[in-house]
């Protein structure tokens, strides 16, 4: 039996969640992908795209993966130990001196 794991008004976020789950080997279905044009006749929540897992046994793993992705604590800036420049968490190498990340703030 299929189970709903994610819905959002932003179709790109929903597609990203579906891709994340599919890449983890969890089979999914994308529902309400093209229902947005009916939002005047339906409740707006009824028109949001939805990701469903095809096998209910994958539900817990899917929810853990989604929660881990959206609640990641890997968003910490870091300070380069060579030049003391503050770098975004998305950088593995200091933008200023090009040394590798070694110190977390």
Secondary structure, DSSP 4 states (H G I P E B T S, - for coil): --EEEEEES-HHHHHHHHHHHHHTT--EEEESTT-GGGTTTS-GGGGSEEEEESSGGGHHHHHHHHHHHHT------EE-TTT--EE-TT-SB-TTT-PBP--B-
